Amino acid sequence: MLLRKRPDWSRRLPRPLTIPGIMTLRTLADLRTLIEKHLPAHCRSRTISGFVAERLAEAARGDDTAGATVPHVIILALESVPCRATRH
């Protein structure tokens, strides 16, 4: 039986992302909060959101955090939500 690594939601993103007036995303936990609490239900139900959630979970289990960040930036752009990379 293959054991899966426990998710580490405290992992830092390669670069923080700022969504003006909403939040600054610094960790995988911040990305998860964005999806669960700030995206409208119609956005969360889209196929792309499922893809993004899968990348996020994989990053929490040890994959590259950029693999979770890039899809989030894409989904934010599709929803016309301004976001920008910030310095650490």
Secondary structure, DSSP 8 states (H G I E B T S, - for coil): --------TT-EEEEEEEETTTEEEEEHHHHHHIIIIIS-HHHHTSHHHHHHHHHHHHHHTTS-THHHHHHHHHHHHHTT---EE---
